[in-house]
């Protein structure tokens, strides 16, 4: 009897070391050939059916096959929001009207300040090229050339801000597009002058290094063609001889163009059909609401705001790839897998690769070279990006409340104090929670308050159109009609 129990225990221990792939029903009794005198029990394999293992959904399990749960969540989300859309349609009717968007992008009497503002940007680009040529020929000293470059960049940043603030006929859509255009242009021109300075240093110190870095002569790159290719390319960091693809694929161009058209239509539909009715229920700005009404509006705006941001990300993906395909630009690593980020720091580093490369190349590295500690340099880069987000949203809406900046600082505190406690799947959940309840809600509150503050003026102007001597600034597509 003791020998039989020993044989059963050996069978159990051996079966517990096997993989999970074997099924219970595959363990049919099979005749075995045992040594003489040690006959195996015919049902020994069925008697031992337990071993040490974790539940699949526990944190210690290495199970990763959640595809079925993901499909269930997607179907549930579609059905839930189909119900919300149907309820919204029954209550408000069909509100989507693309003509509204065009009406608020067109400015007075073909006097388009935003278009003139964008055309005037060529002056700053040509000035940067002329300064580089003068520096190359030795007309300007390195110090004077650097000062003139900084002056050119300073005027480039102040010029659109002055026009947006003091020009009453510019539309809000035109103000947004112009400010974003000038911001990207300023970053590109800073990289242009900084990188050319690095090339000159390499050329002067080591001719062999220059032959490895550049395939053309050193001064043949300072042309309008080279500059405007860089300005149109989907990157913020300049270099000579960008990697290029062999040819332009027309089918890819048309595919990206169709994506942009469809995504813009969906975004307009979400704004007009979902977000605008929530705005219409408001009589006061968020700062003057009581806490109950404020929470109710924010909860109602979480889902449409988040969907709008996801669509904006996909629109950026389509636009950047469209430009890259048109220019045969080879480096199309515009973002990483930020949706799998387990920390907020990983998300910030992977969701906008062109901006991240520019910050690392021209801000972080320069700060570290000046003996700034790396952690402090990272903090300064993050605060700079937060201030830039506040500037690009608040200025076109003529409203600076620092909500976006404060929300991003709050996210930074979460990353510092809770990063060690939320890791793996829990960390990824924290990232998605911050995306739902973070700076995106702060951005939408700016549009909400602009909508509410503009509505009385719109009603007054519609009743007495001659009482005002100039045209009020119009919102992008958030104004009532």
C-alpha positions in Angstrom: 0.0 0.0 0.0 2.8 2.4 0.8 4.5 1.6 -2.4 1.3 2.3 -4.4 0.9 5.7 -2.6 4.5 6.5 -3.4 3.9 5.7 -7.1 0.8 7.9 -7.1 2.7 10.8 -5.5 5.4 10.5 -8.1 2.8 10.6 -10.9 1.2 13.7 -9.3 4.5 15.6 -9.0 5.4 14.8 -12.6 2.1 15.9 -13.9 2.3 19.2 -12.0 5.5 20.0 -13.8 3.8 19.8 -17.3 2.5 22.7 -19.3 -1.1 23.9 -19.4 -1.8 22.7 -22.9 -2.9 19.2 -21.8 -6.6 18.9 -21.3 -8.3 16.8 -18.6 -10.1 14.7 -21.2 -6.9 13.9 -23.0 -5.8 11.9 -19.9 -7.3 8.6 -20.8 -5.8 5.6 -19.1 -3.1 4.2 -21.3 -1.5 0.9 -20.5 2.1 1.4 -19.4 5.0 -0.9 -19.2 6.4 -0.8 -15.7 9.3 -2.6 -14.2 8.5 -6.0 -12.8 6.9 -5.9 -9.4 5.8 -2.2 -9.8 2.6 -2.4 -11.7 1.1 1.2 -12.3 -2.5 1.8 -11.4 -4.6 2.1 -14.6 -6.2 5.4 -13.4 -3.2 7.0 -11.8 -3.1 9.9 -14.2 -6.8 10.7 -13.5 -6.3 10.7 -9.7 -3.9 13.7 -9.8 -5.7 16.6 -11.5 -4.4 19.6 -9.4 -1.2 21.5 -9.4 0.1 24.9 -8.3 -1.1 27.6 -10.7 -2.7 31.1 -10.6 -6.0 32.3 -12.0 -5.8 33.7 -15.4 -7.1 37.2 -14.4 -4.7 37.5 -11.4 -1.7 39.8 -11.5 0.7 36.9 -11.1 -0.6 35.0 -14.2 1.4 35.3 -17.4 -1.8 35.0 -19.4 -2.1 37.6 -22.2 -4.9 36.3 -24.4 -7.4 39.0 -23.8 -8.6 39.4 -27.3 -12.1 38.0 -26.6 -12.5 40.5 -23.7 -11.4 43.3 -26.0 -13.9 42.3 -28.6 -16.6 42.3 -26.0 -15.6 45.8 -24.8 -15.7 47.1 -28.3 -19.1 45.7 -29.0 -20.4 47.0 -25.7 -19.0 50.5 -26.5 -20.6 50.6 -29.9 -24.0 49.5 -28.6 -23.8 52.0 -25.7 -22.9 54.9 -27.9 -25.4 53.9 -30.5 -28.0 54.3 -27.8 -26.7 57.7 -26.8 -26.6 58.8 -30.4 -30.2 57.6 -30.9 -31.3 59.4 -27.7 -29.5 62.6 -28.9 -31.1 62.4 -32.3 -34.6 62.0 -30.8 -34.1 64.9 -28.5 -32.3 67.4 -30.7 -32.8 66.2 -34.3 -30.2 66.1 -37.0 -27.7 69.0 -36.2 -24.8 68.2 -38.5 -24.2 70.9 -41.0 -20.8 71.2 -42.7 -21.7 74.7 -44.1 -21.5 76.0 -40.6 -17.8 75.2 -40.5 -17.1 76.9 -43.8 -19.0 80.0 -42.7 -16.9 80.5 -39.6 -13.6 79.8 -41.5 -14.4 82.5 -44.1 -13.4 86.0 -43.1 -14.8 89.4 -44.0 -15.0 90.5 -47.7 -12.1 88.3 -48.9 -9.8 90.2 -46.5 -8.4 87.1 -44.9 -6.0 88.0 -42.1 -5.1 84.4 -41.4 -4.2 83.8 -45.1 -2.1 87.0 -45.2 -0.5 86.0 -41.9 0.6 82.6 -43.3 1.9 84.2 -46.5 3.9 86.7 -44.5 5.7 83.8 -42.8 7.8 83.4 -46.0 9.7 86.6 -44.9 11.0 84.9 -41.8 12.0 81.7 -43.7 13.8 83.7 -46.4 15.5 85.8 -43.7 16.8 82.7 -42.0 18.2 81.5 -45.3 19.9 84.8 -46.0 21.5 84.9 -42.6 22.9 81.4 -43.1 24.3 82.4 -46.5 25.9 85.5 -45.0 27.4 83.4 -42.2 28.7 80.9 -44.7 30.4 83.6 -46.8 32.0 85.1 -43.7 30.0 88.4 -43.9 28.6 87.9 -40.4 30.5 86.7 -37.3 29.1 83.7 -35.4 27.9 85.9 -32.5 26.2 88.5 -34.8 24.6 85.7 -36.9 23.3 84.0 -33.8 21.8 87.3 -32.4 20.1 88.0 -35.7 18.7 84.5 -35.8 17.2 84.9 -32.3 15.8 88.3 -33.3 14.2 86.8 -36.4 12.7 83.9 -34.3 11.5 86.4 -31.6 9.7 88.5 -34.2 8.2 85.3 -35.7 6.7 84.4 -32.4 5.4 87.9 -31.6 4.0 88.7 -35.0 1.1 86.2 -35.1 0.2 86.9 -31.4 -0.1 90.6 -32.1 -2.2 90.1 -35.2 -4.6 87.6 -33.4 -5.0 89.9 -30.4 -5.5 93.2 -32.3 -7.1 92.1 -35.5 -10.9 91.9 -34.9 -11.8 90.3 -38.3 -9.7 87.2 -38.0 -11.8 84.0 -37.4 -11.0 81.7 -34.5 -10.3 78.9 -36.9 -7.9 81.1 -38.9 -6.3 82.2 -35.6 -5.8 78.5 -34.5 -4.3 77.4 -37.8 -2.0 80.5 -38.1 -0.7 80.2 -34.6 0.0 76.4 -34.9 1.7 77.1 -38.3 3.9 79.8 -36.9 4.8 77.7 -33.9 5.9 74.8 -36.1 7.8 77.2 -38.3 9.6 78.7 -35.4 10.7 75.3 -34.2 11.8 74.3 -37.7 13.9 77.5 -38.3 15.5 77.2 -34.9 16.6 73.6 -35.8 17.7 74.9 -39.3 20.1 77.5 -37.9 21.3 75.2 -35.0 22.0 72.2 -37.3 23.8 74.3 -39.9 26.0 75.6 -37.1 26.9 72.0 -36.2 27.7 71.2 -39.8 30.0 74.2 -40.0 31.8 73.1 -36.9 32.2 69.6 -38.2 33.4 71.0 -41.6 36.0 73.2 -40.0 37.3 70.7 -37.5 37.6 67.6 -39.6 37.2 67.4 -43.4 36.8 63.6 -43.2 33.9 64.0 -40.8 32.3 66.5 -43.2 32.5 63.9 -46.1 30.7 61.4 -43.9 28.0 63.7 -42.8 27.1 65.4 -46.1 27.0 63.9 -49.6 27.1 67.3 -51.3 29.4 70.3 -51.0 29.0 72.2 -47.8 27.5 75.4 -49.3 25.3 73.8 -51.9 22.6 73.0 -49.2 21.8 76.6 -48.5 19.1 76.9 -51.2 15.4 77.7 -51.3 14.7 74.2 -52.6 16.4 72.6 -49.6 14.9 75.0 -47.1 11.3 74.7 -48.4 11.6 70.9 -48.6 12.4 70.9 -44.9 9.6 73.3 -44.1 7.1 71.1 -45.9 8.5 67.8 -44.6 6.7 66.2 -41.6 9.5 66.8 -39.2 10.8 69.5 -36.9 14.5 68.5 -36.9 16.6 69.6 -39.9 19.3 67.5 -41.5 20.9 67.4 -44.9 20.0 64.6 -47.2 16.8 63.3 -45.6 16.1 59.6 -46.2 13.7 59.2 -49.1 11.6 56.4 -50.6 12.0 55.4 -54.2 8.8 56.8 -55.6 5.4 58.4 -54.7 2.7 55.8 -54.4 -0.5 57.4 -55.7 -2.8 54.8 -54.2 -1.4 55.6 -50.7 -1.9 59.3 -51.3 -5.5 58.8 -52.3 -6.0 56.5 -49.3 -4.7 59.0 -46.8 -6.7 61.8 -48.5 -9.9 59.8 -48.1 -9.0 59.1 -44.5 -8.7 62.8 -43.8 -12.0 63.7 -45.4 -13.9 61.0 -43.5 -12.3 61.7 -40.2 -13.0 65.5 -40.5 -16.6 64.7 -41.2 -16.9 62.5 -38.1 -15.2 65.1 -36.0 -17.6 67.8 -37.2 -20.5 65.4 -36.5 -19.3 64.8 -32.9 -18.9 68.5 -32.2 -22.3 69.6 -33.7 -24.4 66.6 -32.7 -22.9 65.8 -29.3 -20.8 68.6 -27.8 -22.7 71.6 -28.9 -26.1 70.5 -27.2 -24.2 70.2 -23.9 -22.8 73.7 -24.4 -26.3 75.0 -25.1 -27.6 73.9 -21.7 -25.0 76.2 -20.0 -25.8 79.7 -19.1 -22.6 80.4 -17.1 -18.9 79.7 -17.5 -17.2 76.8 -15.7 -15.6 79.2 -13.2 -19.0 80.6 -12.1 -20.9 77.3 -12.0 -21.7 75.5 -8.8 -19.8 72.3 -8.1 -22.8 70.0 -9.0 -23.4 71.6 -12.4 -19.7 71.6 -13.1 -19.3 67.9 -12.4 -22.4 67.1 -14.5 -21.1 69.0 -17.5 -17.6 67.5 -17.2 -18.9 64.0 -17.0 -21.1 64.5 -20.1 -18.1 65.9 -22.0 -15.7 63.1 -21.1 -16.7 60.6 -23.9 -17.1 63.0 -26.8 -13.9 64.9 -25.9 -11.9 61.7 -25.7 -13.3 60.4 -29.1 -12.5 63.8 -30.6 -8.9 63.6 -29.4 -8.5 60.1 -30.7 -9.9 61.2 -34.1 -7.5 64.2 -34.1 -4.6 61.8 -33.5 -5.7 59.6 -36.4 -6.1 62.8 -38.6 -2.6 63.7 -37.7 -1.4 60.2 -38.6 -3.1 60.5 -42.0 -1.9 64.1 -42.7 1.7 63.4 -41.7 1.8 60.2 -43.8 0.2 62.1 -46.7 2.9 64.7 -46.6 5.6 62.1 -46.2 4.3 60.1 -49.2 4.0 63.3 -51.4 7.6 64.4 -50.6 8.9 60.8 -50.5 10.0 61.4 -46.9 11.4 58.2 -45.5 11.3 58.5 -41.7 7.6 58.0 -40.8 8.1 57.1 -37.2 5.7 59.8 -36.0 4.5 58.0 -32.8 5.1 54.9 -30.7 2.7 52.5 -29.1 1.5 55.0 -26.6 -1.7 53.1 -26.0 0.4 50.4 -24.3 2.3 52.9 -22.1 2.4 51.8 -18.5 3.6 55.2 -17.2 2.8 58.7 -18.0 6.4 59.4 -18.8 6.4 56.7 -21.4 3.2 58.1 -22.9 4.7 61.6 -23.2 7.8 60.2 -24.9 5.9 58.1 -27.5 2.7 59.9 -28.5 4.4 62.7 -30.5 7.8 61.6 -31.8 8.6 64.7 -34.0 8.1 67.1 -31.0 9.9 64.7 -28.7 12.9 64.5 -31.0 13.1 68.3 -31.3 12.9 68.8 -27.5 15.6 66.2 -26.9 17.9 67.5 -29.7 17.6 71.2 -29.2 16.5 71.7 -25.5 17.3 68.7 -23.3 20.8 68.1 -24.8 21.7 71.7 -24.7 20.7 72.0 -21.1 22.7 68.9 -20.1 25.7 70.4 -22.0 25.4 73.4 -19.7 25.7 71.1 -16.6 22.0 71.1 -15.8 21.1 67.8 -14.1 19.2 65.4 -16.5 16.1 65.2 -14.2 15.9 69.0 -14.0 16.4 69.3 -17.7 13.5 66.8 -18.3 11.3 68.9 -15.9 12.1 72.1 -17.8 11.3 70.5 -21.1 8.0 69.2 -19.8 7.0 72.6 -18.3 8.0 74.2 -21.6 5.6 71.9 -23.5 2.8 72.5 -21.0 3.2 76.3 -21.4 3.2 75.9 -25.1 0.0 73.9 -25.0 -1.6 76.6 -22.9 -0.4 79.3 -25.3 -1.7 77.6 -28.4 -5.2 77.0 -27.0 -5.7 80.2 -24.9 -4.5 82.8 -27.3 -6.9 82.2 -30.2 -9.8 82.0 -27.7 -8.6 85.2 -26.0 -8.8 83.5 -22.6 -5.9 82.5 -20.4 -6.9 80.7 -17.2 -3.9 78.4 -16.9 -6.1 75.4 -16.6 -4.2 73.3 -19.2 -0.9 74.2 -17.6 -2.1 73.3 -14.1 -3.7 70.0 -15.3 -0.4 69.0 -16.9 1.5 69.9 -13.7 -1.0 67.7 -11.8 -0.3 64.8 -14.1 3.4 65.3 -13.5 2.8 65.0 -9.7 0.8 61.8 -10.3 3.7 60.4 -12.4 6.2 61.2 -9.6 4.2 60.1 -6.5 2.1 57.2 -8.0 4.5 55.8 -10.6 5.9 53.2 -8.3 2.5 52.0 -7.1 0.8 51.7 -10.5 2.8 49.4 -12.8 2.0 47.0 -15.6 -1.7 46.8 -16.4 -2.5 49.1 -13.5 -0.1 51.7 -14.8 -1.7 51.5 -18.3 -5.1 52.0 -16.6 -3.8 55.1 -14.9 -2.5 56.5 -18.2 -5.9 56.0 -19.9 -7.6 57.6 -16.8 -5.4 60.6 -17.2 -6.2 60.8 -20.9 -9.9 60.8 -20.1 -9.9 63.2 -17.2 -6.7 65.2 -17.8 -5.8 68.2 -20.0 -8.4 67.2 -22.6 -11.2 68.3 -20.3 -9.3 71.5 -19.5 -9.1 72.2 -23.3 -12.8 71.7 -23.8 -13.7 74.0 -20.9 -11.9 76.8 -22.8 -14.2 76.2 -25.8 -17.2 76.0 -23.5 -16.5 79.3 -21.9 -15.8 80.9 -25.2 -19.1 79.6 -26.6 -21.1 80.8 -23.6 -19.4 84.3 -23.6 -20.0 84.7 -27.3 -23.6 83.6 -27.4 -25.1 86.9 -25.9 -23.1 89.0 -28.4 -24.3 86.9 -31.2 -28.0 87.3 -30.2 -27.5 91.1 -29.8 -25.8 91.4 -33.2 -28.5 89.4 -34.9 -31.2 91.7 -33.5 -29.4 94.9 -34.3 -26.6 94.3 -36.9 -25.6 98.0 -37.2 -24.9 98.6 -33.5 -21.3 97.2 -33.8 -18.7 98.9 -35.8 -16.6 95.8 -36.5 -17.2 92.1 -36.9 -16.9 90.0 -33.8 -14.5 87.1 -33.9 -16.2 83.8 -34.8 -15.6 80.4 -33.3 -14.5 77.5 -35.3 -17.7 75.4 -35.3 -19.0 75.8 -31.8 -21.2 78.8 -32.3 -25.0 78.7 -32.2 -27.1 79.5 -35.3 
